[in-house]
Amino acid sequence: MVYKKIVSLCQKNDPKAQRELYEMFSPKLYGSCLRYAPNEQEAQDILQDSFITIFKKIDQFKFKGSFEGWCKRITVNTALQRYRGTKVFDLVNEDQIEDVEAVEVEESDDVPLKELLFMVQQLPERYRLVFTMYVMDGYSHKEIAEMMKITLGTSKSNLARARQNLQIMVKSWRESHNSNAS
């Protein structure tokens, strides 16, 4: 555990160790922030807020489990708190939801990762958050519902709608890309 000494020093408010920890983990955590934020500026804000929380709560880390996982959880929670104040979730009857797994984004090996990330960032906030948590971070619908204080059905519905929107964006990108290639 390379970072154990650094974390211990951070728990003693050592500024040099804090800088080192930031430099060590900020690239990965920034990647998570980008998936939740609609643009790079907001992602940077979420990252900064996340590190403020990490340094405030670092005494709570007891070296059990992954430190990176602990930091990532704080980052996800920071991103969710940023959007929790706004009313962004559709309330739906769970009986009216189509099977989410039936709505899949087409294979997108031909779409550059940067383009896919841009497309995810263009999703309406409620869809982007659920899509990111479910597809990219591996949370279950139950976990998403609990973390976001929404129903299980709302989580499933927002994921289905996110995937439908992404299918449309990927199709549009392919059509414009193929017409430019001709």
CYANA upper distance limits for C-alpha pairs under 8 A (distance plus 0.5 A):
  2 VAL  CA      6 ILE  CA      8.34
  3 TYR  CA      7 VAL  CA      6.47
  3 TYR  CA     21 LEU  CA      8.12
  4 LYS  CA      8 SER  CA      6.65
  4 LYS  CA     63 PHE  CA      8.25
  5 LYS  CA      9 LEU  CA      6.72
  6 ILE  CA     10 CYS  CA      6.62
  6 ILE  CA     17 ALA  CA      5.91
  6 ILE  CA     18 GLN  CA      8.15
  6 ILE  CA     20 GLU  CA      7.99
  6 ILE  CA     21 LEU  CA      7.18
  7 VAL  CA     11 GLN  CA      6.67
  7 VAL  CA     17 ALA  CA      7.95
  7 VAL  CA     21 LEU  CA      7.92
  7 VAL  CA     58 ILE  CA      8.10
  8 SER  CA     12 LYS  CA      7.25
  9 LEU  CA     13 ASN  CA      7.08
  9 LEU  CA     14 ASP  CA      6.01
  9 LEU  CA     17 ALA  CA      6.46
  9 LEU  CA     18 GLN  CA      8.44
 10 CYS  CA     14 ASP  CA      5.69
 10 CYS  CA     15 PRO  CA      7.82
 10 CYS  CA     17 ALA  CA      6.11
 10 CYS  CA     18 GLN  CA      6.01
 10 CYS  CA     55 PHE  CA      7.75
 10 CYS  CA     58 ILE  CA      7.80
 11 GLN  CA     55 PHE  CA      8.27
 11 GLN  CA     58 ILE  CA      6.37
 11 GLN  CA     59 ASP  CA      5.94
 13 ASN  CA     18 GLN  CA      7.92
 14 ASP  CA     18 GLN  CA      6.74
 15 PRO  CA     19 ARG  CA      6.72
 16 LYS  CA     20 GLU  CA      6.77
 17 ALA  CA     21 LEU  CA      6.52
 18 GLN  CA     22 TYR  CA      6.57
 18 GLN  CA     55 PHE  CA      8.24
 19 ARG  CA     23 GLU  CA      6.66
 20 GLU  CA     24 MET  CA      6.57
 21 LEU  CA     25 PHE  CA      6.67
 22 TYR  CA     26 SER  CA      5.86
 22 TYR  CA     51 PHE  CA      7.98
 23 GLU  CA     27 PRO  CA      7.97
 25 PHE  CA     29 LEU  CA      6.71
 25 PHE  CA     68 GLU  CA      7.97
 26 SER  CA     30 TYR  CA      6.16
 26 SER  CA     47 LEU  CA      7.93
 27 PRO  CA     31 GLY  CA      6.92
 28 LYS  CA     32 SER  CA      7.25
 29 LEU  CA     33 CYS  CA      6.78
 29 LEU  CA     47 LEU  CA      7.41
 29 LEU  CA     71 CYS  CA      8.30
 29 LEU  CA     72 LYS  CA      6.87
 29 LEU  CA     75 THR  CA      7.45
 30 TYR  CA     34 LEU  CA      6.64
 30 TYR  CA     43 ALA  CA      7.29
 30 TYR  CA     44 GLN  CA      7.58
 30 TYR  CA     47 LEU  CA      6.47
 31 GLY  CA     35 ARG  CA      7.11
 32 SER  CA     36 TYR  CA      7.22
 32 SER  CA     72 LYS  CA      8.19
 32 SER  CA     75 THR  CA      8.06
 32 SER  CA     76 VAL  CA      7.98
 33 CYS  CA     37 ALA  CA      6.51
 33 CYS  CA     43 ALA  CA      5.30
 33 CYS  CA     44 GLN  CA      7.87
 33 CYS  CA     46 ILE  CA      6.79
 33 CYS  CA     47 LEU  CA      6.83
 33 CYS  CA     75 THR  CA      7.68
 33 CYS  CA     76 VAL  CA      8.08
 33 CYS  CA     79 ALA  CA      7.53
 34 LEU  CA     38 PRO  CA      7.97
 34 LEU  CA     39 ASN  CA      7.49
 34 LEU  CA     40 GLU  CA      6.93
 34 LEU  CA     43 ALA  CA      5.58
 34 LEU  CA    121 GLN  CA      8.37
 35 ARG  CA    117 LEU  CA      7.43
 35 ARG  CA    120 VAL  CA      7.73
 35 ARG  CA    121 GLN  CA      7.33
 35 ARG  CA    128 ARG  CA      8.46
 35 ARG  CA    132 THR  CA      6.74
 36 TYR  CA     43 ALA  CA      7.92
 36 TYR  CA     79 ALA  CA      7.00
 36 TYR  CA    121 GLN  CA      7.88
 36 TYR  CA    128 ARG  CA      7.18
 36 TYR  CA    129 LEU  CA      6.35
 36 TYR  CA    132 THR  CA      7.02
 37 ALA  CA     42 GLU  CA      6.22
 37 ALA  CA     43 ALA  CA      5.70
 37 ALA  CA     79 ALA  CA      8.01
 37 ALA  CA    121 GLN  CA      6.97
 38 PRO  CA     42 GLU  CA      7.41
 38 PRO  CA     43 ALA  CA      8.18
 38 PRO  CA    121 GLN  CA      4.97
 38 PRO  CA    122 GLN  CA      6.87
 38 PRO  CA    123 LEU  CA      8.50
 38 PRO  CA    125 GLU  CA      8.17
 39 ASN  CA     43 ALA  CA      6.83
 39 ASN  CA    121 GLN  CA      7.12
 40 GLU  CA     44 GLN  CA      6.65
 41 GLN  CA     45 ASP  CA      6.82
 42 GLU  CA     46 ILE  CA      6.62
 43 ALA  CA     47 LEU  CA      6.65
 44 GLN  CA     48 GLN  CA      6.72
 45 ASP  CA     49 ASP  CA      6.66
 46 ILE  CA     50 SER  CA      6.43
 46 ILE  CA     75 THR  CA      7.84
 46 ILE  CA     78 THR  CA      7.04
 46 ILE  CA     79 ALA  CA      6.48
 46 ILE  CA     82 ARG  CA      8.38
 47 LEU  CA     51 PHE  CA      6.80
 47 LEU  CA     75 THR  CA      7.48
 48 GLN  CA     52 ILE  CA      6.81
 49 ASP  CA     53 THR  CA      6.87
 49 ASP  CA     78 THR  CA      7.49
 50 SER  CA     54 ILE  CA      6.55
 50 SER  CA     74 ILE  CA      6.82
 50 SER  CA     75 THR  CA      5.60
 50 SER  CA     78 THR  CA      6.41
 51 PHE  CA     55 PHE  CA      6.51
 52 ILE  CA     56 LYS  CA      6.67
 53 THR  CA     57 LYS  CA      6.48
 53 THR  CA     74 ILE  CA      7.86
 54 ILE  CA     58 ILE  CA      6.05
 54 ILE  CA     71 CYS  CA      7.13
 54 ILE  CA     74 ILE  CA      7.47
 57 LYS  CA     61 PHE  CA      7.95
 61 PHE  CA     67 PHE  CA      8.12
 61 PHE  CA     70 TRP  CA      8.38
 63 PHE  CA     67 PHE  CA      7.61
 65 GLY  CA     69 GLY  CA      8.24
 65 GLY  CA     70 TRP  CA      8.42
 66 SER  CA     70 TRP  CA      6.76
 67 PHE  CA     71 CYS  CA      6.70
 68 GLU  CA     72 LYS  CA      6.57
 69 GLY  CA     73 ARG  CA      6.62
 70 TRP  CA     74 ILE  CA      6.96
 71 CYS  CA     75 THR  CA      6.71
 72 LYS  CA     76 VAL  CA      6.64
 73 ARG  CA     77 ASN  CA      6.62
 74 ILE  CA     78 THR  CA      6.51
 75 THR  CA     79 ALA  CA      6.72
 76 VAL  CA     80 LEU  CA      6.68
 77 ASN  CA     81 GLN  CA      6.53
 77 ASN  CA    147 MET  CA      8.49
 78 THR  CA     82 ARG  CA      6.78
 79 ALA  CA     83 TYR  CA      7.33
 80 LEU  CA     84 ARG  CA      6.27
 80 LEU  CA    129 LEU  CA      8.19
 80 LEU  CA    148 MET  CA      7.57
 81 GLN  CA     85 GLY  CA      7.60
 83 TYR  CA     88 VAL  CA      8.47
 83 TYR  CA    125 GLU  CA      8.43
 84 ARG  CA     88 VAL  CA      8.44
 84 ARG  CA    148 MET  CA      7.71
 88 VAL  CA    125 GLU  CA      7.12
 88 VAL  CA    126 ARG  CA      5.67
 89 PHE  CA    126 ARG  CA      6.01
 89 PHE  CA    150 ILE  CA      7.96
 89 PHE  CA    154 THR  CA      7.69
 89 PHE  CA    158 ASN  CA      8.43
 90 ASP  CA    126 ARG  CA      8.45
 90 ASP  CA    154 THR  CA      6.76
 90 ASP  CA    158 ASN  CA      8.04
 91 LEU  CA    150 ILE  CA      8.48
 91 LEU  CA    151 THR  CA      8.20
 91 LEU  CA    154 THR  CA      6.34
 92 VAL  CA     96 GLN  CA      7.86
 92 VAL  CA     97 ILE  CA      8.40
 92 VAL  CA    153 GLY  CA      7.06
 92 VAL  CA    154 THR  CA      6.33
 92 VAL  CA    157 SER  CA      8.15
 93 ASN  CA     97 ILE  CA      7.76
 93 ASN  CA    153 GLY  CA      7.24
 93 ASN  CA    154 THR  CA      8.48
 94 GLU  CA    152 LEU  CA      8.08
 94 GLU  CA    153 GLY  CA      5.00
 94 GLU  CA    154 THR  CA      7.88
 97 ILE  CA    153 GLY  CA      7.46
 97 ILE  CA    156 LYS  CA      7.93
 97 ILE  CA    157 SER  CA      6.56
 98 GLU  CA    102 ALA  CA      8.45
 98 GLU  CA    157 SER  CA      8.15
 98 GLU  CA    160 ALA  CA      8.42
 99 ASP  CA    103 VAL  CA      7.97
 99 ASP  CA    160 ALA  CA      8.49
100 VAL  CA    156 LYS  CA      6.73
100 VAL  CA    157 SER  CA      7.73
100 VAL  CA    159 LEU  CA      7.44
100 VAL  CA    160 ALA  CA      5.54
101 GLU  CA    160 ALA  CA      8.37
103 VAL  CA    160 ALA  CA      6.64
103 VAL  CA    163 ARG  CA      6.92
103 VAL  CA    164 GLN  CA      7.17
104 GLU  CA    163 ARG  CA      6.64
104 GLU  CA    164 GLN  CA      8.06
104 GLU  CA    167 GLN  CA      8.18
105 VAL  CA    163 ARG  CA      6.19
105 VAL  CA    164 GLN  CA      7.71
105 VAL  CA    166 LEU  CA      6.96
105 VAL  CA    167 GLN  CA      5.62
106 GLU  CA    167 GLN  CA      6.99
106 GLU  CA    170 VAL  CA      8.40
108 SER  CA    170 VAL  CA      8.19
111 VAL  CA    115 GLU  CA      7.03
111 VAL  CA    116 LEU  CA      7.21
111 VAL  CA    170 VAL  CA      8.10
111 VAL  CA    174 ARG  CA      8.20
112 PRO  CA    116 LEU  CA      6.93
113 LEU  CA    117 LEU  CA      6.64
114 LYS  CA    118 PHE  CA      6.68
115 GLU  CA    119 MET  CA      6.67
116 LEU  CA    120 VAL  CA      6.74
116 LEU  CA    170 VAL  CA      8.44
117 LEU  CA    121 GLN  CA      6.69
118 PHE  CA    122 GLN  CA      6.85
119 MET  CA    123 LEU  CA      7.24
119 MET  CA    166 LEU  CA      7.31
119 MET  CA    169 MET  CA      7.30
120 VAL  CA    128 ARG  CA      6.68
120 VAL  CA    166 LEU  CA      7.71
121 GLN  CA    128 ARG  CA      7.24
122 GLN  CA    128 ARG  CA      8.43
123 LEU  CA    127 TYR  CA      6.61
123 LEU  CA    128 ARG  CA      5.80
123 LEU  CA    162 ALA  CA      7.29
123 LEU  CA    165 ASN  CA      7.78
123 LEU  CA    166 LEU  CA      8.33
124 PRO  CA    128 ARG  CA      6.56
125 GLU  CA    129 LEU  CA      6.64
126 ARG  CA    130 VAL  CA      7.00
126 ARG  CA    158 ASN  CA      7.24
127 TYR  CA    131 PHE  CA      6.40
127 TYR  CA    158 ASN  CA      5.52
127 TYR  CA    159 LEU  CA      6.63
127 TYR  CA    161 ARG  CA      7.31
127 TYR  CA    162 ALA  CA      5.48
128 ARG  CA    132 THR  CA      6.42
128 ARG  CA    162 ALA  CA      7.25
129 LEU  CA    133 MET  CA      6.66
130 VAL  CA    134 TYR  CA      6.48
130 VAL  CA    144 ILE  CA      7.50
130 VAL  CA    155 SER  CA      6.83
130 VAL  CA    158 ASN  CA      6.99
130 VAL  CA    159 LEU  CA      6.40
131 PHE  CA    135 VAL  CA      6.12
131 PHE  CA    136 MET  CA      7.83
131 PHE  CA    158 ASN  CA      8.10
131 PHE  CA    159 LEU  CA      5.85
131 PHE  CA    162 ALA  CA      6.87
131 PHE  CA    163 ARG  CA      8.26
132 THR  CA    136 MET  CA      5.49
132 THR  CA    137 ASP  CA      6.80
133 MET  CA    137 ASP  CA      5.37
133 MET  CA    138 GLY  CA      6.69
133 MET  CA    139 TYR  CA      6.03
133 MET  CA    144 ILE  CA      7.47
134 TYR  CA    138 GLY  CA      5.44
134 TYR  CA    139 TYR  CA      5.37
134 TYR  CA    140 SER  CA      6.67
134 TYR  CA    141 HIS  CA      7.55
134 TYR  CA    144 ILE  CA      8.06
134 TYR  CA    159 LEU  CA      8.31
135 VAL  CA    139 TYR  CA      8.21
139 TYR  CA    143 GLU  CA      6.48
139 TYR  CA    144 ILE  CA      6.84
140 SER  CA    144 ILE  CA      6.70
141 HIS  CA    145 ALA  CA      6.48
141 HIS  CA    152 LEU  CA      6.46
141 HIS  CA    155 SER  CA      6.47
141 HIS  CA    156 LYS  CA      7.20
142 LYS  CA    146 GLU  CA      6.77
142 LYS  CA    152 LEU  CA      6.46
143 GLU  CA    147 MET  CA      6.55
144 ILE  CA    148 MET  CA      6.36
144 ILE  CA    149 LYS  CA      8.46
144 ILE  CA    150 ILE  CA      8.36
144 ILE  CA    152 LEU  CA      8.36
144 ILE  CA    155 SER  CA      7.29
145 ALA  CA    149 LYS  CA      5.96
145 ALA  CA    150 ILE  CA      5.23
145 ALA  CA    151 THR  CA      5.85
145 ALA  CA    152 LEU  CA      5.86
145 ALA  CA    154 THR  CA      8.30
145 ALA  CA    155 SER  CA      6.66
146 GLU  CA    150 ILE  CA      7.23
146 GLU  CA    151 THR  CA      8.42
150 ILE  CA    154 THR  CA      6.82
150 ILE  CA    155 SER  CA      7.49
151 THR  CA    155 SER  CA      6.95
152 LEU  CA    156 LYS  CA      6.88
153 GLY  CA    157 SER  CA      6.48
154 THR  CA    158 ASN  CA      6.46
155 SER  CA    159 LEU  CA      6.70
156 LYS  CA    160 ALA  CA      6.73
157 SER  CA    161 ARG  CA      6.70
158 ASN  CA    162 ALA  CA      6.49
159 LEU  CA    163 ARG  CA      6.70
160 ALA  CA    164 GLN  CA      6.73
161 ARG  CA    165 ASN  CA      6.62
162 ALA  CA    166 LEU  CA      6.62
163 ARG  CA    167 GLN  CA      6.59
164 GLN  CA    168 ILE  CA      6.95
165 ASN  CA    169 MET  CA      6.80
166 LEU  CA    170 VAL  CA      6.46
167 GLN  CA    171 LYS  CA      6.54
168 ILE  CA    172 SER  CA      6.60
169 MET  CA    173 TRP  CA      6.52
170 VAL  CA    174 ARG  CA      6.58
171 LYS  CA    175 GLU  CA      6.66
172 SER  CA    176 SER  CA      6.70
173 TRP  CA    177 HIS  CA      6.36
174 ARG  CA    178 ASN  CA      6.31
175 GLU  CA    179 SER  CA      6.56
176 SER  CA    180 ASN  CA      6.62
177 HIS  CA    181 ALA  CA      6.75
178 ASN  CA    182 SER  CA      6.86
